[in-house]
Amino acid sequence: MKIKKQFSLILFGFFFVLNALADDTNSIALGEKIYQQYCSSCHGAEMKNPQWGFDLGKFPRDSKIRFIDSVTYGKNAMPPWEDVLSKDQLEALWSYLQSVPASL
């Protein structure tokens, strides 16, 4: 009986991890789609060599609140996106930013 419980716990943990990975992958894919639609024209197609905006490849990966505030309320020449993007979309954008290697 004890082995069955251990196996059940291991199996549950395995599926929990797989589900979390799938959620992360979905969030990154959604973030990339949102980025391409709303952000790439100013920040570059791959967050590199932006024509107009800040180089997001250099954005600090530990500054989530700064990112969310900047996108929500705007900063310098960037307009606010609070009426366009939902909280879930902002989270997805952050996930996508985190998935792209930072540039030096």
Buried (B, 14 or more C-beta within 10 A) or exposed (E): EEEEEEEEEEEEEEEEEEEEEEEEEEBBBBBBBBBEEBBBEBBBEBBEEBEEBBEBBEBEEEEBEEBBEBBBEEBEEBEEBEEEBEEEBBBBBBBBBBBBEEEE
